[in-house]
């Protein structure tokens, strides 16, 4: 088919992208949407190996183009709903030529988001996909703000009433609350993802109109979804409404290191969400 290409795989992929050697393979695809492969077929023909999970890092993921990221995400399961502290890293979509696509998405953003100043969007980008704390039992998530200087003028009420947490001896403010639950992926409906939903965040204790509404249904309408690469490490997709915006990762170093010796051998982990009819199988290689 015109415009279709064979994506680099294994050592060739490492050479093309500057990544460590890997056995990750991808379905055949081209620039046009009609050329994209069916995720079920990709997973059947190219199941990810446990060794592949061990090699993936936030740095290597950001080097892939968006179709490759999508195919990796589609071969993941939700895993355990996260609990505790996680650090995040966001990266914009990239086409097959290596060009970042974030700027091209602006025309597709919801009208409500288009009316919000760019500076406020950059604040959200900085805080929503950076540092989080998850409360699995109560199904809530909050974002950790280390420096209030850039947010202080947007915060309503007394700063002393903003909930805080101490991490490694440093005070952090807990803002932009979100609901946490299992739900349908906007990319791959064959199995559930973990949803971080800022809609109706005004109903969550500790909510304040400014600045938390920027992420809510009257603001940017942020909805994130994540799936687990390995314990302590998740790959996420951020949406404004139903418009895909960017990718991000979440990482808990302590949890990842605790499971590092055993997970590559067994692949066993807690599954809190529906795994789908096509059971995901991590192969040994």
Buried (B, 14 or more C-beta within 10 A) or exposed (E): EEEEEEBBBEEEBBEEBEBEEBBBBBBBBBEEEEBBBEBBEBBEEBBBBBBBBBBBBBEBBBBBBBBBBBBBBBBBBBBBBBBEBBBBBBBBBBEBEEEEBBEEBEEBBBEBBEEBEEEBBEBBBBBBBBBBBBBBEEBBBBBBBEEBEEBEEBBEEEEEEBEEEEEEEEEBBBBBBBBBBBBBBBBBEBBBBBBBBBBEBBEBEBBBEEBBBBBBBEBBBBBBBBBBBBBBBBBBBBBBBEBBBBBBBBBBEEBBEEBEEEBBEEBEBEBBBBBBEEEBEBEEE
